[in-house]
Amino acid sequence: MHITFLGTGTSAGIPVIGCDCPVCTSPDPRNRRRRTSLYLRAAGTHLVVDTPPDFREQALLFRIPRIDAVLFTHTHADHLFGLDDIRRYNTLQNGPIPAYASANSLADLRRVFDYVLAPNHPPGTYRPELIFREIAGPFAVGAVHITPLAVEHGPETTLAFRFAAVGRSLGYAPDCHAMSEPAVAAMRGVDVMVLDALRYRPHATHLTVDESVSLLRRIGAGRSYLIHMCHDVEHSAAEQQLPAGMCLAYDGLTLDW
């Protein structure tokens, strides 16, 4: 299994517009965070989780060669608004690409990207070719088995995913404020766990760094990575304070196992 962190930042991205704080002006490239997205490759299948506004830049910078399916955790703008750039992969691959989401998220996709399914298009229209598929339970894309898990994101529910392929496993929960015991149990013991950790101060819709560390201890993955950080979190200083086996992810970090 191979993953690349395409983006590890919160909705504002880092640097934040108009901010000259130490993190936003840091020369450490690990403190530059595009909006959160993940690229996963396993057993010949290529998946992208979420398409943020930075998706075109991410695809170019990290050289994504192919996309067999797109999965959505939810449809907030920072996870959704790069979807139109999937159209280039339609051209490269000469065919439509499935987009998997919950029923509520599919309704948002059909509303925001209504032109995708519109029956009549003017000549020369260049639009994504997508096959919208509802996530109603565990499913597979190629040899990758995917278990969706509902997690709390403030008053809303978003999806986390447990991926399994070729005897390897990954847990991924980028926007999370609380995780039920059944969801924790489903993630428990994965090889790699990736979890939300917005900042140190409490937040209404995201885990803090300390809350994330506590939850990661309960999950007990072989390796754990924190993502979706804002500019309150400086990479080097934060990582020095994390327990053994836990790290801060950064844009472009790749893992193979």
SULZIFEN-V566340 format. One record per residue. RES is the residue in one small letter. BURIAL is I if it has 9 or more other ideal C-beta (glycine too) atoms within 8 Angstrom, else O. Layout:
{{RES | BURIAL} {RES | BURIAL}}
This chain:
{{m | I} {h | I} {i | I} {t | I} {f | I} {l | I} {g | I} {t | I} {g | I} {t | I} {s | O} {a | I} {g | I} {i | I} {p | I} {v | I} {i | O} {g | O} {c | O} {d | O} {c | O} {p | O} {v | I} {c | I} {t | O} {s | I} {p | O} {d | O} {p | O} {r | I} {n | I} {r | I} {r | I} {r | I} {r | I} {t | I} {s | I} {l | I} {y | I} {l | I} {r | I} {a | I} {a | O} {g | O} {t | I} {h | I} {l | I} {v | I} {v | I} {d | I} {t | I} {p | I} {p | O} {d | I} {f | I} {r | O} {e | O} {q | I} {a | I} {l | O} {l | O} {f | I} {r | O} {i | I} {p | O} {r | O} {i | I} {d | I} {a | I} {v | I} {l | I} {f | I} {t | I} {h | I} {t | I} {h | O} {a | O} {d | I} {h | I} {l | I} {f | O} {g | I} {l | I} {d | O} {d | I} {i | I} {r | I} {r | O} {y | I} {n | I} {t | O} {l | O} {q | I} {n | O} {g | O} {p | O} {i | I} {p | I} {a | I} {y | I} {a | I} {s | I} {a | O} {n | O} {s | I} {l | I} {a | O} {d | I} {l | I} {r | I} {r | O} {v | O} {f | I} {d | O} {y | O} {v | I} {l | O} {a | O} {p | O} {n | O} {h | O} {p | O} {p | O} {g | O} {t | O} {y | O} {r | I} {p | I} {e | I} {l | I} {i | O} {f | I} {r | O} {e | I} {i | I} {a | O} {g | O} {p | O} {f | I} {a | O} {v | I} {g | O} {a | I} {v | I} {h | I} {i | I} {t | I} {p | I} {l | I} {a | I} {v | I} {e | I} {h | I} {g | O} {p | O} {e | O} {t | O} {t | I} {l | I} {a | I} {f | I} {r | I} {f | I} {a | I} {a | I} {v | O} {g | O} {r | I} {s | I} {l | I} {g | I} {y | I} {a | I} {p | I} {d | I} {c | I} {h | I} {a | O} {m | I} {s | I} {e | O} {p | O} {a | I} {v | I} {a | O} {a | I} {m | I} {r | I} {g | O} {v | I} {d | I} {v | I} {m | I} {v | I} {l | I} {d | I} {a | I} {l | I} {r | I} {y | O} {r | O} {p | O} {h | I} {a | O} {t | I} {h | I} {l | I} {t | I} {v | I} {d | O} {e | I} {s | I} {v | I} {s | O} {l | I} {l | I} {r | O} {r | O} {i | I} {g | O} {a | I} {g | O} {r | I} {s | I} {y | I} {l | I} {i | I} {h | I} {m | I} {c | I} {h | I} {d | I} {v | I} {e | I} {h | I} {s | O} {a | O} {a | I} {e | I} {q | O} {q | O} {l | I} {p | O} {a | O} {g | O} {m | I} {c | I} {l | I} {a | I} {y | I} {d | I} {g | O} {l | I} {t | O} {l | O} {d | O} {w | O}}
